[in-house]
Amino acid sequence: MSNKLIIRERCFVWEQRTYLMGVLNVTPDSFSDGGAFNNSAAALAQAQAMVAAGVDIIDVGGQSTRPGAEQITVAEELNRVLPILQVLRREITVPISVDTTRASVARASIETGADIINDISGGTFDSEMLPTVASLDVPIVLMHIQGTPQTMQQMTNYQDLMGEISNFLAARILAATTVGIDHRKIIIDPGIGFAKNYEQNLELLRQLRALKALNCPILVGASRKSFIGRILNQPDPQARVWGTAAACCAAISQGADILRVHDVQEMRDVSLVADALFRQER
């Protein structure tokens, strides 16, 4: 694995510290904060608060990927994402990723000022996604999923959880590099909560280090998810901060490079302490 990646003049040096990707959902229906930031003023205020708290990347999403989420049109996704990107890019300098599975949205987002594409399908929902990202020469996050957000909760049968996730991601890395994406610009995400049940999410966090063999930085998105709610008996996602902190600490101990989080200030403290405990080079 190349040990560094430069995005918008910021140098990400893998293995030395944990980086935080802050979630900015510009949707009316996301599971945790849907509707809270889907206008430009609210989105900008939230982004600026995340920057002040020490975020490294801001992840903008216009299509909810919660279980059972309805698919929206390309026009609607563009209408949600592009105006927010325009406002953010004028005001903040941190790298921005866009959470999308559509090549046309990816292209328009990068042209509007985004820096990274975060594709929950690993480039499988749209056959043009990987060639588009290759032509744009930007980093991409490739996530593991089975089925779609509408069907994934019924797609949790695995003979070998870590082996199947690893094989899927290896195949997507190969597909990406074959069409010209620089291996150094690929980040992998095992997809906690996506076609994984409660026990599988826990197993995935325990065995995360196995994915180091793929030689890509690892992104983990456990923030506020339902497996934490089950452990805490806490139905309100916004009340799962401490549980998220424990999951994030575990992920860092198992080699996570980037954490996708809602609560940047709290998880910055978690990552600073966990890095001091678990990183070899400080």
C-alpha positions in Angstrom: 0.0 0.0 0.0 1.3 3.4 -0.9 1.6 5.2 2.5 0.2 8.5 1.4 -2.4 10.2 -0.7 -2.6 13.9 -1.5 -6.1 15.4 -1.9 -6.6 19.1 -2.3 -3.0 19.8 -1.1 -3.6 17.8 2.1 -1.4 14.8 2.7 -3.1 11.7 4.1 -0.3 9.5 5.5 -1.7 6.0 6.2 -0.9 4.0 9.4 0.3 7.1 11.3 -3.1 8.5 12.5 -6.8 8.0 12.0 -8.6 10.4 9.7 -12.3 11.5 10.1 -14.8 11.7 7.4 -17.8 13.8 8.6 -21.2 12.8 7.3 -23.3 15.6 5.7 -26.6 14.1 4.6 -28.5 16.5 2.3 -31.5 14.2 2.3 -34.9 14.4 3.9 -34.9 10.7 4.9 -31.5 9.5 6.2 -31.7 7.3 9.3 -29.9 9.6 11.7 -30.2 13.2 10.7 -32.5 13.2 7.6 -33.9 16.6 6.9 -31.5 18.4 9.3 -29.1 19.8 6.7 -30.9 19.7 3.4 -30.7 23.4 2.7 -27.6 25.4 1.9 -27.4 27.5 5.0 -27.9 24.5 7.4 -25.4 22.4 5.4 -22.8 25.1 5.4 -23.1 25.7 9.2 -22.8 22.0 9.9 -19.8 21.7 7.6 -18.1 24.6 9.2 -18.8 23.1 12.7 -17.2 19.8 11.5 -14.1 21.7 10.2 -13.8 23.5 13.5 -14.0 20.1 15.3 -11.1 18.8 13.2 -12.7 16.8 10.3 -10.4 15.6 7.5 -13.0 15.0 4.8 -16.7 16.0 4.5 -18.9 13.4 2.9 -22.0 14.8 1.1 -24.8 12.4 0.3 -28.0 13.2 -1.6 -29.4 9.7 -1.8 -30.3 7.9 1.5 -28.8 4.4 1.7 -30.6 3.4 4.9 -32.3 0.0 4.8 -35.4 0.2 2.6 -34.6 3.7 1.3 -36.4 4.7 -1.8 -34.4 5.3 -4.9 -34.6 8.9 -6.2 -34.1 10.2 -9.8 -30.7 11.3 -11.0 -32.2 14.8 -11.5 -33.3 14.9 -7.8 -29.9 13.7 -6.6 -28.1 16.3 -8.6 -30.6 19.0 -7.4 -29.8 18.1 -3.8 -26.0 17.7 -4.1 -24.7 20.3 -6.5 -26.0 23.5 -4.9 -24.6 22.3 -1.5 -21.3 21.6 -3.1 -21.1 25.0 -4.7 -21.7 26.7 -1.3 -19.3 24.4 0.6 -16.5 24.8 -2.0 -16.6 28.6 -1.7 -16.3 28.5 2.1 -14.2 25.5 3.1 -10.9 24.0 2.0 -11.1 20.5 3.4 -11.5 17.7 0.8 -15.1 16.8 0.0 -16.4 13.4 -1.0 -19.7 12.7 -2.6 -21.7 9.6 -1.6 -23.2 8.3 -4.8 -23.6 5.2 -7.0 -24.2 7.1 -10.2 -21.5 8.0 -12.7 -23.3 11.1 -13.9 -23.6 12.4 -10.4 -20.0 11.6 -9.7 -18.8 13.6 -12.8 -21.0 16.6 -12.1 -19.9 16.6 -8.4 -16.2 16.5 -9.2 -16.8 19.3 -11.8 -18.5 21.3 -9.1 -15.6 21.0 -6.7 -15.8 17.6 -4.9 -12.6 15.6 -4.6 -13.5 12.0 -3.8 -16.3 9.6 -4.9 -17.7 7.3 -2.2 -19.7 4.5 -3.8 -21.6 2.1 -1.5 -21.9 -0.4 -4.4 -18.2 -0.6 -5.1 -18.9 0.5 -8.7 -21.4 -2.3 -9.3 -24.7 -0.3 -9.6 -23.5 1.8 -12.6 -21.2 0.2 -15.2 -19.9 3.7 -16.1 -18.8 4.6 -12.5 -15.3 3.1 -12.6 -14.4 4.4 -16.1 -15.8 7.8 -15.1 -13.7 8.0 -12.0 -10.7 6.8 -14.0 -11.2 9.7 -16.4 -11.6 12.2 -13.6 -8.4 10.8 -11.9 -9.9 11.2 -8.3 -9.9 8.8 -5.3 -12.8 6.4 -4.9 -14.1 4.5 -1.9 -15.2 1.0 -2.9 -17.7 -0.5 -0.4 -18.9 -4.1 0.0 -22.6 -4.7 -0.3 -24.9 -7.5 -1.4 -28.2 -6.6 -3.0 -29.4 -3.0 -2.8 -30.6 -0.8 0.1 -34.1 -2.1 -0.6 -33.0 -5.8 -0.4 -29.8 -6.0 1.6 -31.4 -6.9 4.9 -32.4 -10.2 3.3 -28.9 -10.8 1.8 -27.0 -11.8 4.9 -26.1 -15.4 4.2 -22.4 -16.0 4.1 -20.3 -19.2 4.3 -17.2 -17.2 5.1 -17.9 -13.6 6.1 -14.4 -12.1 5.9 -13.4 -14.3 3.0 -16.4 -13.2 0.9 -16.0 -9.5 1.7 -12.3 -9.7 0.9 -12.9 -11.5 -2.4 -15.6 -9.0 -3.4 -13.3 -6.0 -2.6 -10.4 -7.6 -4.4 -12.5 -8.1 -7.5 -13.6 -4.4 -7.3 -10.0 -3.2 -6.9 -9.1 -5.3 -9.9 -12.0 -3.9 -11.9 -11.0 -0.3 -10.9 -7.3 -0.7 -11.8 -8.1 -2.4 -15.0 -10.0 0.6 -16.3 -7.2 3.0 -15.2 -7.9 4.0 -11.6 -4.6 4.4 -9.7 -4.4 1.8 -7.0 -3.0 4.5 -4.7 -6.4 6.3 -5.0 -8.5 3.3 -3.9 -10.0 3.2 -0.4 -12.0 0.1 0.7 -15.0 0.0 3.1 -16.3 -3.4 4.4 -19.8 -2.0 4.6 -20.9 -2.3 8.2 -24.7 -2.6 8.3 -24.9 -3.2 4.5 -26.1 -6.8 4.0 -24.7 -7.7 7.5 -26.7 -8.7 10.5 -25.9 -7.9 14.1 -23.5 -10.8 14.7 -21.8 -10.2 11.3 -21.2 -6.5 12.1 -19.5 -7.5 15.4 -17.4 -10.2 13.6 -16.4 -7.7 10.9 -15.1 -5.2 13.5 -13.2 -8.0 15.3 -11.6 -9.3 12.1 -11.1 -6.0 10.3 -7.4 -6.4 10.1 -7.7 -9.3 7.7 -8.6 -6.7 5.0 -5.1 -5.2 5.3 -4.0 -7.9 2.9 -5.7 -5.9 0.1 -3.2 -3.1 0.4 -5.7 -0.2 0.5 -6.6 2.2 3.2 -9.6 1.0 5.2 -12.7 3.2 5.8 -15.1 2.1 8.5 -18.6 3.6 8.9 -20.1 2.3 12.2 -21.4 5.7 13.4 -24.8 5.5 15.2 -25.8 2.2 13.4 -28.4 -0.2 14.5 -26.1 -2.8 15.9 -25.0 -0.2 18.4 -28.6 0.6 19.1 -29.3 -3.0 19.8 -26.4 -3.4 22.3 -27.5 -0.2 24.1 -31.2 -0.8 23.8 -31.3 2.7 22.3 -33.7 3.4 19.4 -32.6 7.0 18.9 -29.6 7.1 16.6 -28.5 10.5 17.9 -28.2 9.0 21.4 -25.6 6.4 20.3 -22.5 8.6 20.6 -20.8 6.6 23.4 -21.6 3.3 21.7 -20.2 4.7 18.5 -17.0 5.8 20.4 -16.5 2.2 21.5 -16.9 0.8 18.0 -14.6 3.5 16.6 -11.9 2.6 19.1 -12.2 -1.0 18.2 -11.9 -0.2 14.5 -8.8 1.8 15.1 -7.3 -1.1 17.1 -7.9 -3.3 14.1 -6.3 -1.0 11.6 -9.0 1.3 10.3 -7.5 4.3 8.5 -10.6 6.5 8.1 -13.7 6.7 10.2 -17.0 7.9 8.7 -18.7 9.7 11.6 -21.6 12.0 12.5 -20.1 13.3 15.8 -16.8 14.7 14.7 -15.7 16.5 17.9 -16.3 13.4 20.1 -14.7 11.0 17.7 -11.7 13.3 17.3 -11.0 12.7 21.0 -11.6 9.0 20.6 -9.2 8.7 17.7 -6.5 10.8 19.3 -6.4 8.5 22.4 -6.8 5.3 20.3 -4.0 6.4 18.0 -1.7 7.0 21.0 -2.6 3.5 22.2 -2.5 1.5 19.0 -0.3 3.2 16.4 3.3 2.1 16.3 4.6 5.4 14.9 3.6 8.5 16.8 
